[in-house]
Amino acid sequence: MATRSERAEAVRKLVREAHHGLLSTAGLEPAGIPYGSLVPVASTEEGLPLLLVSHLAQRCVCTLSLGTRSVA
């Protein structure tokens, strides 16, 4: 069985090698219908994921309306 450290490194490697991810939210119109789209991704040197999204996208509008966004 892999140790916690080995599992964490495997996840960091997966994030480093990813080029696209799926970002989903509940749509505004029609209300509550899942809305997902591919987004380009990158990662920091520490392996933290960075999602590159546009403020024009519906998923961003939904997130902003909920007040749950994080902007670095």
mmCIF file as Biopython writes it, N, C-alpha, C and O atoms, coordinates in Angstrom:
data_model
#
loop_
_atom_site.group_PDB
_atom_site.id
_atom_site.type_symbol
_atom_site.label_atom_id
_atom_site.label_alt_id
_atom_site.label_comp_id
_atom_site.label_asym_id
_atom_site.label_entity_id
_atom_site.label_seq_id
_atom_site.pdbx_PDB_ins_code
_atom_site.Cartn_x
_atom_site.Cartn_y
_atom_site.Cartn_z
_atom_site.occupancy
_atom_site.B_iso_or_equiv
_atom_site.auth_seq_id
_atom_site.auth_asym_id
_atom_site.pdbx_PDB_model_num
ATOM 1   N N  . MET A ? 1  ? 0.844   -1.181 0.000   1.0 0.0 1  A 1 
ATOM 2   C CA . MET A ? 1  ? 0.000   0.000  0.000   1.0 0.0 1  A 1 
ATOM 3   C C  . MET A ? 1  ? 0.887   1.243  0.000   1.0 0.0 1  A 1 
ATOM 4   O O  . MET A ? 1  ? 1.889   1.300  0.714   1.0 0.0 1  A 1 
ATOM 5   N N  . ALA A ? 2  ? 0.514   2.229  -0.801  1.0 0.0 2  A 1 
ATOM 6   C CA . ALA A ? 2  ? 1.286   3.465  -0.902  1.0 0.0 2  A 1 
ATOM 7   C C  . ALA A ? 2  ? 1.117   4.297  0.374   1.0 0.0 2  A 1 
ATOM 8   O O  . ALA A ? 2  ? 0.053   4.308  0.993   1.0 0.0 2  A 1 
ATOM 9   N N  . THR A ? 3  ? 2.173   4.977  0.742   1.0 0.0 3  A 1 
ATOM 10  C CA . THR A ? 3  ? 2.106   5.855  1.908   1.0 0.0 3  A 1 
ATOM 11  C C  . THR A ? 3  ? 1.376   7.142  1.530   1.0 0.0 3  A 1 
ATOM 12  O O  . THR A ? 3  ? 1.152   7.424  0.352   1.0 0.0 3  A 1 
ATOM 13  N N  . ARG A ? 4  ? 1.017   7.902  2.533   1.0 0.0 4  A 1 
ATOM 14  C CA . ARG A ? 4  ? 0.338   9.184  2.284   1.0 0.0 4  A 1 
ATOM 15  C C  . ARG A ? 4  ? 1.219   10.090 1.433   1.0 0.0 4  A 1 
ATOM 16  O O  . ARG A ? 4  ? 0.718   10.764 0.532   1.0 0.0 4  A 1 
ATOM 17  N N  . SER A ? 5  ? 2.505   10.116 1.699   1.0 0.0 5  A 1 
ATOM 18  C CA . SER A ? 5  ? 3.443   10.937 0.943   1.0 0.0 5  A 1 
ATOM 19  C C  . SER A ? 5  ? 3.509   10.498 -0.520  1.0 0.0 5  A 1 
ATOM 20  O O  . SER A ? 5  ? 3.568   11.336 -1.420  1.0 0.0 5  A 1 
ATOM 21  N N  . GLU A ? 6  ? 3.498   9.194  -0.756  1.0 0.0 6  A 1 
ATOM 22  C CA . GLU A ? 6  ? 3.530   8.676  -2.129  1.0 0.0 6  A 1 
ATOM 23  C C  . GLU A ? 6  ? 2.243   9.023  -2.883  1.0 0.0 6  A 1 
ATOM 24  O O  . GLU A ? 6  ? 2.279   9.362  -4.066  1.0 0.0 6  A 1 
ATOM 25  N N  . ARG A ? 7  ? 1.114   8.936  -2.189  1.0 0.0 7  A 1 
ATOM 26  C CA . ARG A ? 7  ? -0.156  9.298  -2.817  1.0 0.0 7  A 1 
ATOM 27  C C  . ARG A ? 7  ? -0.191  10.789 -3.139  1.0 0.0 7  A 1 
ATOM 28  O O  . ARG A ? 7  ? -0.668  11.188 -4.201  1.0 0.0 7  A 1 
ATOM 29  N N  . ALA A ? 8  ? 0.314   11.612 -2.219  1.0 0.0 8  A 1 
ATOM 30  C CA . ALA A ? 8  ? 0.344   13.062 -2.451  1.0 0.0 8  A 1 
ATOM 31  C C  . ALA A ? 8  ? 1.230   13.384 -3.647  1.0 0.0 8  A 1 
ATOM 32  O O  . ALA A ? 8  ? 0.868   14.229 -4.465  1.0 0.0 8  A 1 
ATOM 33  N N  . GLU A ? 9  ? 2.369   12.737 -3.766  1.0 0.0 9  A 1 
ATOM 34  C CA . GLU A ? 9  ? 3.258   12.982 -4.903  1.0 0.0 9  A 1 
ATOM 35  C C  . GLU A ? 9  ? 2.613   12.537 -6.206  1.0 0.0 9  A 1 
ATOM 36  O O  . GLU A ? 9  ? 2.801   13.184 -7.236  1.0 0.0 9  A 1 
ATOM 37  N N  . ALA A ? 10 ? 1.858   11.449 -6.180  1.0 0.0 10 A 1 
ATOM 38  C CA . ALA A ? 10 ? 1.162   10.980 -7.380  1.0 0.0 10 A 1 
ATOM 39  C C  . ALA A ? 10 ? 0.121   12.011 -7.831  1.0 0.0 10 A 1 
ATOM 40  O O  . ALA A ? 10 ? -0.039  12.242 -9.030  1.0 0.0 10 A 1 
ATOM 41  N N  . VAL A ? 11 ? -0.580  12.623 -6.889  1.0 0.0 11 A 1 
ATOM 42  C CA . VAL A ? 11 ? -1.570  13.655 -7.229  1.0 0.0 11 A 1 
ATOM 43  C C  . VAL A ? 11 ? -0.870  14.892 -7.783  1.0 0.0 11 A 1 
ATOM 44  O O  . VAL A ? 11 ? -1.330  15.462 -8.773  1.0 0.0 11 A 1 
ATOM 45  N N  . ARG A ? 12 ? 0.235   15.320 -7.164  1.0 0.0 12 A 1 
ATOM 46  C CA . ARG A ? 12 ? 0.978   16.476 -7.672  1.0 0.0 12 A 1 
ATOM 47  C C  . ARG A ? 12 ? 1.476   16.218 -9.091  1.0 0.0 12 A 1 
ATOM 48  O O  . ARG A ? 12 ? 1.447   17.119 -9.929  1.0 0.0 12 A 1 
ATOM 49  N N  . LYS A ? 13 ? 1.930   14.998 -9.366  1.0 0.0 13 A 1 
ATOM 50  C CA . LYS A ? 13 ? 2.398   14.649 -10.703 1.0 0.0 13 A 1 
ATOM 51  C C  . LYS A ? 13 ? 1.243   14.725 -11.705 1.0 0.0 13 A 1 
ATOM 52  O O  . LYS A ? 13 ? 1.412   15.240 -12.811 1.0 0.0 13 A 1 
ATOM 53  N N  . LEU A ? 14 ? 0.085   14.220 -11.324 1.0 0.0 14 A 1 
ATOM 54  C CA . LEU A ? 14 ? -1.088  14.273 -12.189 1.0 0.0 14 A 1 
ATOM 55  C C  . LEU A ? 14 ? -1.452  15.723 -12.515 1.0 0.0 14 A 1 
ATOM 56  O O  . LEU A ? 14 ? -1.742  16.045 -13.667 1.0 0.0 14 A 1 
ATOM 57  N N  . VAL A ? 15 ? -1.438  16.595 -11.508 1.0 0.0 15 A 1 
ATOM 58  C CA . VAL A ? 15 ? -1.770  18.008 -11.722 1.0 0.0 15 A 1 
ATOM 59  C C  . VAL A ? 15 ? -0.723  18.674 -12.615 1.0 0.0 15 A 1 
ATOM 60  O O  . VAL A ? 15 ? -1.072  19.456 -13.499 1.0 0.0 15 A 1 
ATOM 61  N N  . ARG A ? 16 ? 0.562   18.367 -12.388 1.0 0.0 16 A 1 
ATOM 62  C CA . ARG A ? 16 ? 1.629   18.961 -13.218 1.0 0.0 16 A 1 
ATOM 63  C C  . ARG A ? 16 ? 1.486   18.575 -14.677 1.0 0.0 16 A 1 
ATOM 64  O O  . ARG A ? 16 ? 1.758   19.393 -15.557 1.0 0.0 16 A 1 
ATOM 65  N N  . GLU A ? 17 ? 1.066   17.349 -14.954 1.0 0.0 17 A 1 
ATOM 66  C CA . GLU A ? 17 ? 1.004   16.849 -16.322 1.0 0.0 17 A 1 
ATOM 67  C C  . GLU A ? 17 ? -0.312  17.160 -17.040 1.0 0.0 17 A 1 
ATOM 68  O O  . GLU A ? 17 ? -0.416  16.959 -18.250 1.0 0.0 17 A 1 
ATOM 69  N N  . ALA A ? 18 ? -1.311  17.645 -16.309 1.0 0.0 18 A 1 
ATOM 70  C CA . ALA A ? 18 ? -2.611  17.946 -16.906 1.0 0.0 18 A 1 
ATOM 71  C C  . ALA A ? 18 ? -2.541  19.239 -17.707 1.0 0.0 18 A 1 
ATOM 72  O O  . ALA A ? 18 ? -1.845  20.181 -17.327 1.0 0.0 18 A 1 
ATOM 73  N N  . HIS A ? 19 ? -3.261  19.272 -18.808 1.0 0.0 19 A 1 
ATOM 74  C CA . HIS A ? 19 ? -3.359  20.473 -19.630 1.0 0.0 19 A 1 
ATOM 75  C C  . HIS A ? 19 ? -4.770  21.047 -19.614 1.0 0.0 19 A 1 
ATOM 76  O O  . HIS A ? 19 ? -4.965  22.235 -19.870 1.0 0.0 19 A 1 
ATOM 77  N N  . HIS A ? 20 ? -5.757  20.200 -19.312 1.0 0.0 20 A 1 
ATOM 78  C CA . HIS A ? 20 ? -7.156  20.614 -19.288 1.0 0.0 20 A 1 
ATOM 79  C C  . HIS A ? 20 ? -7.843  19.993 -18.089 1.0 0.0 20 A 1 
ATOM 80  O O  . HIS A ? 20 ? -7.456  18.925 -17.614 1.0 0.0 20 A 1 
ATOM 81  N N  . GLY A ? 21 ? -8.857  20.671 -17.613 1.0 0.0 21 A 1 
ATOM 82  C CA . GLY A ? 21 ? -9.673  20.155 -16.521 1.0 0.0 21 A 1 
ATOM 83  C C  . GLY A ? 21 ? -11.135 20.471 -16.811 1.0 0.0 21 A 1 
ATOM 84  O O  . GLY A ? 21 ? -11.441 21.216 -17.741 1.0 0.0 21 A 1 
ATOM 85  N N  . LEU A ? 22 ? -12.021 19.913 -16.025 1.0 0.0 22 A 1 
ATOM 86  C CA . LEU A ? 22 ? -13.452 20.164 -16.173 1.0 0.0 22 A 1 
ATOM 87  C C  . LEU A ? 22 ? -13.916 20.952 -14.961 1.0 0.0 22 A 1 
ATOM 88  O O  . LEU A ? 22 ? -13.758 20.516 -13.821 1.0 0.0 22 A 1 
ATOM 89  N N  . LEU A ? 23 ? -14.484 22.108 -15.222 1.0 0.0 23 A 1 
ATOM 90  C CA . LEU A ? 23 ? -15.027 22.954 -14.170 1.0 0.0 23 A 1 
ATOM 91  C C  . LEU A ? 23 ? -16.536 22.970 -14.348 1.0 0.0 23 A 1 
ATOM 92  O O  . LEU A ? 23 ? -17.036 23.316 -15.418 1.0 0.0 23 A 1 
ATOM 93  N N  . SER A ? 24 ? -17.259 22.598 -13.303 1.0 0.0 24 A 1 
ATOM 94  C CA . SER A ? 24 ? -18.716 22.533 -13.396 1.0 0.0 24 A 1 
ATOM 95  C C  . SER A ? 24 ? -19.363 23.319 -12.270 1.0 0.0 24 A 1 
ATOM 96  O O  . SER A ? 24 ? -18.802 23.472 -11.185 1.0 0.0 24 A 1 
ATOM 97  N N  . THR A ? 25 ? -20.554 23.812 -12.558 1.0 0.0 25 A 1 
ATOM 98  C CA . THR A ? 25 ? -21.345 24.522 -11.564 1.0 0.0 25 A 1 
ATOM 99  C C  . THR A ? 25 ? -22.812 24.337 -11.917 1.0 0.0 25 A 1 
ATOM 100 O O  . THR A ? 25 ? -23.133 23.829 -12.991 1.0 0.0 25 A 1 
ATOM 101 N N  . ALA A ? 26 ? -23.696 24.741 -11.033 1.0 0.0 26 A 1 
ATOM 102 C CA . ALA A ? 26 ? -25.123 24.712 -11.335 1.0 0.0 26 A 1 
ATOM 103 C C  . ALA A ? 26 ? -25.442 25.937 -12.167 1.0 0.0 26 A 1 
ATOM 104 O O  . ALA A ? 26 ? -25.126 27.057 -11.763 1.0 0.0 26 A 1 
ATOM 105 N N  . GLY A ? 27 ? -26.063 25.745 -13.323 1.0 0.0 27 A 1 
ATOM 106 C CA . GLY A ? 27 ? -26.353 26.845 -14.232 1.0 0.0 27 A 1 
ATOM 107 C C  . GLY A ? 27 ? -27.397 27.813 -13.694 1.0 0.0 27 A 1 
ATOM 108 O O  . GLY A ? 27 ? -28.198 27.474 -12.823 1.0 0.0 27 A 1 
ATOM 109 N N  . LEU A ? 28 ? -27.367 29.026 -14.235 1.0 0.0 28 A 1 
ATOM 110 C CA . LEU A ? 28 ? -28.347 30.041 -13.856 1.0 0.0 28 A 1 
ATOM 111 C C  . LEU A ? 28 ? -29.614 29.943 -14.697 1.0 0.0 28 A 1 
ATOM 112 O O  . LEU A ? 28 ? -30.713 30.196 -14.204 1.0 0.0 28 A 1 
ATOM 113 N N  . GLU A ? 29 ? -29.459 29.574 -15.974 1.0 0.0 29 A 1 
ATOM 114 C CA . GLU A ? 29 ? -30.590 29.519 -16.899 1.0 0.0 29 A 1 
ATOM 115 C C  . GLU A ? 29 ? -30.459 28.281 -17.760 1.0 0.0 29 A 1 
ATOM 116 O O  . GLU A ? 29 ? -29.570 28.266 -18.612 1.0 0.0 29 A 1 
ATOM 117 N N  . PRO A ? 30 ? -31.251 27.260 -17.618 1.0 0.0 30 A 1 
ATOM 118 C CA . PRO A ? 30 ? -32.272 27.097 -16.588 1.0 0.0 30 A 1 
ATOM 119 C C  . PRO A ? 30 ? -31.634 26.812 -15.227 1.0 0.0 30 A 1 
ATOM 120 O O  . PRO A ? 30 ? -30.580 26.181 -15.150 1.0 0.0 30 A 1 
ATOM 121 N N  . ALA A ? 31 ? -32.251 27.261 -14.204 1.0 0.0 31 A 1 
ATOM 122 C CA . ALA A ? 31 ? -31.699 27.195 -12.843 1.0 0.0 31 A 1 
ATOM 123 C C  . ALA A ? 31 ? -31.409 25.760 -12.406 1.0 0.0 31 A 1 
ATOM 124 O O  . ALA A ? 31 ? -32.237 24.863 -12.558 1.0 0.0 31 A 1 
ATOM 125 N N  . GLY A ? 32 ? -30.218 25.575 -11.863 1.0 0.0 32 A 1 
ATOM 126 C CA . GLY A ? 32 ? -29.842 24.302 -11.263 1.0 0.0 32 A 1 
ATOM 127 C C  . GLY A ? 32 ? -29.332 23.237 -12.209 1.0 0.0 32 A 1 
ATOM 128 O O  . GLY A ? 32 ? -28.837 22.210 -11.745 1.0 0.0 32 A 1 
ATOM 129 N N  . ILE A ? 33 ? -29.430 23.432 -13.503 1.0 0.0 33 A 1 
ATOM 130 C CA . ILE A ? 33 ? -28.951 22.435 -14.460 1.0 0.0 33 A 1 
ATOM 131 C C  . ILE A ? 33 ? -27.424 22.477 -14.467 1.0 0.0 33 A 1 
ATOM 132 O O  . ILE A ? 33 ? -26.841 23.553 -14.608 1.0 0.0 33 A 1 
ATOM 133 N N  . PRO A ? 34 ? -26.765 21.322 -14.316 1.0 0.0 34 A 1 
ATOM 134 C CA . PRO A ? 34 ? -25.294 21.324 -14.312 1.0 0.0 34 A 1 
ATOM 135 C C  . PRO A ? 34 ? -24.719 21.916 -15.598 1.0 0.0 34 A 1 
ATOM 136 O O  . PRO A ? 34 ? -25.195 21.626 -16.696 1.0 0.0 34 A 1 
ATOM 137 N N  . TYR A ? 35 ? -23.706 22.735 -15.447 1.0 0.0 35 A 1 
ATOM 138 C CA . TYR A ? 35 ? -23.047 23.368 -16.577 1.0 0.0 35 A 1 
ATOM 139 C C  . TYR A ? 35 ? -21.554 23.124 -16.409 1.0 0.0 35 A 1 
ATOM 140 O O  . TYR A ? 35 ? -20.961 23.565 -15.425 1.0 0.0 35 A 1 
ATOM 141 N N  . GLY A ? 36 ? -20.953 22.436 -17.346 1.0 0.0 36 A 1 
ATOM 142 C CA . GLY A ? 36 ? -19.531 22.140 -17.252 1.0 0.0 36 A 1 
ATOM 143 C C  . GLY A ? 36 ? -18.814 22.508 -18.532 1.0 0.0 36 A 1 
ATOM 144 O O  . GLY A ? 36 ? -19.397 22.488 -19.616 1.0 0.0 36 A 1 
ATOM 145 N N  . SER A ? 37 ? -17.553 22.842 -18.397 1.0 0.0 37 A 1 
ATOM 146 C CA . SER A ? 37 ? -16.753 23.141 -19.581 1.0 0.0 37 A 1 
ATOM 147 C C  . SER A ? 37 ? -15.281 22.860 -19.290 1.0 0.0 37 A 1 
ATOM 148 O O  . SER A ? 37 ? -14.832 22.862 -18.144 1.0 0.0 37 A 1 
ATOM 149 N N  . LEU A ? 38 ? -14.557 22.621 -20.374 1.0 0.0 38 A 1 
ATOM 150 C CA . LEU A ? 38 ? -13.121 22.396 -20.256 1.0 0.0 38 A 1 
ATOM 151 C C  . LEU A ? 38 ? -12.421 23.714 -19.993 1.0 0.0 38 A 1 
ATOM 152 O O  . LEU A ? 38 ? -12.765 24.739 -20.581 1.0 0.0 38 A 1 
ATOM 153 N N  . VAL A ? 39 ? -11.434 23.684 -19.106 1.0 0.0 39 A 1 
ATOM 154 C CA . VAL A ? 39 ? -10.631 24.873 -18.829 1.0 0.0 39 A 1 
ATOM 155 C C  . VAL A ? 39 ? -9.161  24.485 -18.892 1.0 0.0 39 A 1 
ATOM 156 O O  . VAL A ? 39 ? -8.794  23.373 -18.511 1.0 0.0 39 A 1 
ATOM 157 N N  . PRO A ? 40 ? -8.320  25.392 -19.369 1.0 0.0 40 A 1 
ATOM 158 C CA . PRO A ? 40 ? -6.891  25.122 -19.332 1.0 0.0 40 A 1 
ATOM 159 C C  . PRO A ? 40 ? -6.406  25.180 -17.883 1.0 0.0 40 A 1 
ATOM 160 O O  . PRO A ? 40 ? -6.873  26.003 -17.096 1.0 0.0 40 A 1 
ATOM 161 N N  . VAL A ? 41 ? -5.481  24.313 -17.544 1.0 0.0 41 A 1 
ATOM 162 C CA . VAL A ? 41 ? -4.946  24.283 -16.186 1.0 0.0 41 A 1 
ATOM 163 C C  . VAL A ? 41 ? -3.418  24.334 -16.215 1.0 0.0 41 A 1 
ATOM 164 O O  . VAL A ? 41 ? -2.780  23.987 -17.209 1.0 0.0 41 A 1 
ATOM 165 N N  . ALA A ? 42 ? -2.874  24.766 -15.126 1.0 0.0 42 A 1 
ATOM 166 C CA . ALA A ? 42 ? -1.432  24.778 -14.910 1.0 0.0 42 A 1 
ATOM 167 C C  . ALA A ? 42 ? -1.234  24.467 -13.431 1.0 0.0 42 A 1 
ATOM 168 O O  . ALA A ? 42 ? -2.202  24.235 -12.706 1.0 0.0 42 A 1 
ATOM 169 N N  . SER A ? 43 ? 0.003   24.462 -12.989 1.0 0.0 43 A 1 
ATOM 170 C CA . SER A ? 43 ? 0.245   24.237 -11.568 1.0 0.0 43 A 1 
ATOM 171 C C  . SER A ? 43 ? 1.450   25.051 -11.112 1.0 0.0 43 A 1 
ATOM 172 O O  . SER A ? 43 ? 2.310   25.438 -11.903 1.0 0.0 43 A 1 
ATOM 173 N N  . THR A ? 44 ? 1.475   25.291 -9.812  1.0 0.0 44 A 1 
ATOM 174 C CA . THR A ? 44 ? 2.619   25.967 -9.215  1.0 0.0 44 A 1 
ATOM 175 C C  . THR A ? 44 ? 3.746   24.957 -9.047  1.0 0.0 44 A 1 
ATOM 176 O O  . THR A ? 44 ? 3.550   23.764 -9.279  1.0 0.0 44 A 1 
ATOM 177 N N  . GLU A ? 45 ? 4.904   25.419 -8.654  1.0 0.0 45 A 1 
ATOM 178 C CA . GLU A ? 45 ? 6.022   24.508 -8.407  1.0 0.0 45 A 1 
ATOM 179 C C  . GLU A ? 45 ? 5.709   23.532 -7.284  1.0 0.0 45 A 1 
ATOM 180 O O  . GLU A ? 45 ? 6.264   22.434 -7.237  1.0 0.0 45 A 1 
ATOM 181 N N  . GLU A ? 46 ? 4.815   23.934 -6.375  1.0 0.0 46 A 1 
ATOM 182 C CA . GLU A ? 46 ? 4.432   23.057 -5.261  1.0 0.0 46 A 1 
ATOM 183 C C  . GLU A ? 46 ? 3.366   22.048 -5.656  1.0 0.0 46 A 1 
ATOM 184 O O  . GLU A ? 46 ? 3.000   21.185 -4.857  1.0 0.0 46 A 1 
ATOM 185 N N  . GLY A ? 47 ? 2.859   22.151 -6.902  1.0 0.0 47 A 1 
ATOM 186 C CA . GLY A ? 47 ? 1.846   21.219 -7.365  1.0 0.0 47 A 1 
ATOM 187 C C  . GLY A ? 47 ? 0.423   21.681 -7.121  1.0 0.0 47 A 1 
ATOM 188 O O  . GLY A ? 47 ? -0.513  20.900 -7.290  1.0 0.0 47 A 1 
ATOM 189 N N  . LEU A ? 48 ? 0.236   22.940 -6.727  1.0 0.0 48 A 1 
ATOM 190 C CA . LEU A ? 48 ? -1.113  23.460 -6.531  1.0 0.0 48 A 1 
ATOM 191 C C  . LEU A ? 48 ? -1.733  23.771 -7.885  1.0 0.0 48 A 1 
ATOM 192 O O  . LEU A ? 48 ? -1.078  24.376 -8.733  1.0 0.0 48 A 1 
ATOM 193 N N  . PRO A ? 49 ? -2.986  23.371 -8.108  1.0 0.0 49 A 1 
ATOM 194 C CA . PRO A ? 49 ? -3.613  23.601 -9.415  1.0 0.0 49 A 1 
ATOM 195 C C  . PRO A ? 49 ? -3.989  25.063 -9.623  1.0 0.0 49 A 1 
ATOM 196 O O  . PRO A ? 49 ? -4.392  25.756 -8.689  1.0 0.0 49 A 1 
ATOM 197 N N  . LEU A ? 50 ? -3.850  25.514 -10.857 1.0 0.0 50 A 1 
ATOM 198 C CA . LEU A ? 50 ? -4.287  26.841 -11.273 1.0 0.0 50 A 1 
ATOM 199 C C  . LEU A ? 50 ? -5.285  26.649 -12.407 1.0 0.0 50 A 1 
ATOM 200 O O  . LEU A ? 50 ? -4.947  26.065 -13.436 1.0 0.0 50 A 1 
ATOM 201 N N  . LEU A ? 51 ? -6.502  27.132 -12.230 1.0 0.0 51 A 1 
ATOM 202 C CA . LEU A ? 51 ? -7.519  27.059 -13.270 1.0 0.0 51 A 1 
ATOM 203 C C  . LEU A ? 51 ? -7.596  28.413 -13.947 1.0 0.0 51 A 1 
ATOM 204 O O  . LEU A ? 51 ? -7.728  29.436 -13.274 1.0 0.0 51 A 1 
ATOM 205 N N  . LEU A ? 52 ? -7.516  28.433 -15.254 1.0 0.0 52 A 1 
ATOM 206 C CA . LEU A ? 52 ? -7.527  29.664 -16.017 1.0 0.0 52 A 1 
ATOM 207 C C  . LEU A ? 52 ? -8.925  29.875 -16.579 1.0 0.0 52 A 1 
ATOM 208 O O  . LEU A ? 52 ? -9.327  29.203 -17.529 1.0 0.0 52 A 1 
ATOM 209 N N  . VAL A ? 53 ? -9.672  30.818 -15.984 1.0 0.0 53 A 1 
ATOM 210 C CA . VAL A ? 53 ? -11.062 31.036 -16.391 1.0 0.0 53 A 1 
ATOM 211 C C  . VAL A ? 53 ? -11.296 32.490 -16.778 1.0 0.0 53 A 1 
ATOM 212 O O  . VAL A ? 53 ? -10.563 33.387 -16.361 1.0 0.0 53 A 1 
ATOM 213 N N  . SER A ? 54 ? -12.316 32.699 -17.569 1.0 0.0 54 A 1 
ATOM 214 C CA . SER A ? 54 ? -12.699 34.035 -18.021 1.0 0.0 54 A 1 
ATOM 215 C C  . SER A ? 54 ? -13.852 34.554 -17.177 1.0 0.0 54 A 1 
ATOM 216 O O  . SER A ? 54 ? -14.735 33.790 -16.788 1.0 0.0 54 A 1 
ATOM 217 N N  . HIS A ? 55 ? -13.845 35.839 -16.895 1.0 0.0 55 A 1 
ATOM 218 C CA . HIS A ? 55 ? -14.960 36.444 -16.171 1.0 0.0 55 A 1 
ATOM 219 C C  . HIS A ? 55 ? -16.215 36.507 -17.023 1.0 0.0 55 A 1 
ATOM 220 O O  . HIS A ? 55 ? -17.292 36.811 -16.510 1.0 0.0 55 A 1 
ATOM 221 N N  . LEU A ? 56 ? -16.097 36.226 -18.315 1.0 0.0 56 A 1 
ATOM 222 C CA . LEU A ? 56 ? -17.243 36.237 -19.212 1.0 0.0 56 A 1 
ATOM 223 C C  . LEU A ? 56 ? -17.987 34.908 -19.225 1.0 0.0 56 A 1 
ATOM 224 O O  . LEU A ? 56 ? -19.122 34.836 -19.698 1.0 0.0 56 A 1 
ATOM 225 N N  . ALA A ? 57 ? -17.364 33.869 -18.716 1.0 0.0 57 A 1 
ATOM 226 C CA . ALA A ? 57 ? -17.952 32.533 -18.774 1.0 0.0 57 A 1 
ATOM 227 C C  . ALA A ? 57 ? -19.104 32.402 -17.782 1.0 0.0 57 A 1 
ATOM 228 O O  . ALA A ? 57 ? -19.069 32.992 -16.701 1.0 0.0 57 A 1 
ATOM 229 N N  . GLN A ? 58 ? -20.134 31.622 -18.154 1.0 0.0 58 A 1 
ATOM 230 C CA . GLN A ? 58 ? -21.284 31.417 -17.270 1.0 0.0 58 A 1 
ATOM 231 C C  . GLN A ? 58 ? -20.862 30.811 -15.942 1.0 0.0 58 A 1 
ATOM 232 O O  . GLN A ? 58 ? -21.417 31.159 -14.899 1.0 0.0 58 A 1 
ATOM 233 N N  . ARG A ? 59 ? -19.893 29.913 -15.966 1.0 0.0 59 A 1 
ATOM 234 C CA . ARG A ? 59 ? -19.458 29.276 -14.715 1.0 0.0 59 A 1 
ATOM 235 C C  . ARG A ? 59 ? -18.908 30.300 -13.742 1.0 0.0 59 A 1 
ATOM 236 O O  . ARG A ? 59 ? -19.067 30.156 -12.530 1.0 0.0 59 A 1 
ATOM 237 N N  . CYS A ? 60 ? -18.258 31.337 -14.265 1.0 0.0 60 A 1 
ATOM 238 C CA . CYS A ? 60 ? -17.712 32.386 -13.409 1.0 0.0 60 A 1 
ATOM 239 C C  . CYS A ? 60 ? -18.841 33.245 -12.857 1.0 0.0 60 A 1 
ATOM 240 O O  . CYS A ? 60 ? -18.809 33.629 -11.688 1.0 0.0 60 A 1 
ATOM 241 N N  . VAL A ? 61 ? -19.839 33.550 -13.683 1.0 0.0 61 A 1 
ATOM 242 C CA . VAL A ? 61 ? -20.981 34.335 -13.230 1.0 0.0 61 A 1 
ATOM 243 C C  . VAL A ? 61 ? -21.696 33.601 -12.110 1.0 0.0 61 A 1 
ATOM 244 O O  . VAL A ? 61 ? -22.103 34.216 -11.125 1.0 0.0 61 A 1 
ATOM 245 N N  . CYS A ? 62 ? -21.853 32.281 -12.253 1.0 0.0 62 A 1 
ATOM 246 C CA . CYS A ? 62 ? -22.522 31.497 -11.217 1.0 0.0 62 A 1 
ATOM 247 C C  . CYS A ? 62 ? -21.720 31.545 -9.918  1.0 0.0 62 A 1 
ATOM 248 O O  . CYS A ? 62 ? -22.282 31.752 -8.843  1.0 0.0 62 A 1 
ATOM 249 N N  . THR A ? 63 ? -20.431 31.356 -10.020 1.0 0.0 63 A 1 
ATOM 250 C CA . THR A ? 63 ? -19.573 31.355 -8.840  1.0 0.0 63 A 1 
ATOM 251 C C  . THR A ? 63 ? -19.579 32.721 -8.183  1.0 0.0 63 A 1 
ATOM 252 O O  . THR A ? 63 ? -19.652 32.814 -6.957  1.0 0.0 63 A 1 
ATOM 253 N N  . LEU A ? 64 ? -19.505 33.791 -8.977  1.0 0.0 64 A 1 
ATOM 254 C CA . LEU A ? 64 ? -19.520 35.136 -8.427  1.0 0.0 64 A 1 
ATOM 255 C C  . LEU A ? 64 ? -20.841 35.416 -7.711  1.0 0.0 64 A 1 
ATOM 256 O O  . LEU A ? 64 ? -20.858 36.081 -6.674  1.0 0.0 64 A 1 
ATOM 257 N N  . SER A ? 65 ? -21.947 34.910 -8.263  1.0 0.0 65 A 1 
ATOM 258 C CA . SER A ? 65 ? -23.246 35.157 -7.646  1.0 0.0 65 A 1 
ATOM 259 C C  . SER A ? 65 ? -23.358 34.456 -6.290  1.0 0.0 65 A 1 
ATOM 260 O O  . SER A ? 65 ? -24.119 34.890 -5.425  1.0 0.0 65 A 1 
ATOM 261 N N  . LEU A ? 66 ? -22.600 33.371 -6.108  1.0 0.0 66 A 1 
ATOM 262 C CA . LEU A ? 66 ? -22.609 32.659 -4.832  1.0 0.0 66 A 1 
ATOM 263 C C  . LEU A ? 66 ? -21.601 33.236 -3.840  1.0 0.0 66 A 1 
ATOM 264 O O  . LEU A ? 66 ? -21.633 32.914 -2.653  1.0 0.0 66 A 1 
ATOM 265 N N  . GLY A ? 67 ? -20.719 34.078 -4.330  1.0 0.0 67 A 1 
ATOM 266 C CA . GLY A ? 67 ? -19.719 34.672 -3.452  1.0 0.0 67 A 1 
ATOM 267 C C  . GLY A ? 67 ? -18.666 33.689 -2.986  1.0 0.0 67 A 1 
ATOM 268 O O  . GLY A ? 67 ? -18.116 33.845 -1.896  1.0 0.0 67 A 1 
ATOM 269 N N  . THR A ? 68 ? -18.370 32.668 -3.800  1.0 0.0 68 A 1 
ATOM 270 C CA . THR A ? 68 ? -17.430 31.635 -3.373  1.0 0.0 68 A 1 
ATOM 271 C C  . THR A ? 68 ? -16.164 31.595 -4.221  1.0 0.0 68 A 1 
ATOM 272 O O  . THR A ? 68 ? -15.466 30.582 -4.238  1.0 0.0 68 A 1 
ATOM 273 N N  . ARG A ? 69 ? -15.863 32.663 -4.909  1.0 0.0 69 A 1 
ATOM 274 C CA . ARG A ? 69 ? -14.682 32.636 -5.765  1.0 0.0 69 A 1 
ATOM 275 C C  . ARG A ? 69 ? -13.430 32.998 -4.985  1.0 0.0 69 A 1 
ATOM 276 O O  . ARG A ? 69 ? -13.492 33.595 -3.910  1.0 0.0 69 A 1 
ATOM 277 N N  . SER A ? 70 ? -12.315 32.628 -5.544  1.0 0.0 70 A 1 
ATOM 278 C CA . SER A ? 70 ? -11.028 32.965 -4.981  1.0 0.0 70 A 1 
ATOM 279 C C  . SER A ? 70 ? -10.142 33.482 -6.109  1.0 0.0 70 A 1 
ATOM 280 O O  . SER A ? 70 ? -9.921  32.781 -7.096  1.0 0.0 70 A 1 
ATOM 281 N N  . VAL A ? 71 ? -9.643  34.680 -5.971  1.0 0.0 71 A 1 
ATOM 282 C CA . VAL A ? 71 ? -8.792  35.272 -7.004  1.0 0.0 71 A 1 
ATOM 283 C C  . VAL A ? 71 ? -7.445  35.552 -6.397  1.0 0.0 71 A 1 
ATOM 284 O O  . VAL A ? 71 ? -7.335  36.226 -5.373  1.0 0.0 71 A 1 
ATOM 285 N N  . ALA A ? 72 ? -6.414  35.028 -7.037  1.0 0.0 72 A 1 
ATOM 286 C CA . ALA A ? 72 ? -5.056  35.245 -6.529  1.0 0.0 72 A 1 
ATOM 287 C C  . ALA A ? 72 ? -4.416  36.412 -7.243  1.0 0.0 72 A 1 
ATOM 288 O O  . ALA A ? 72 ? -3.269  36.757 -6.958  1.0 0.0 72 A 1 
#
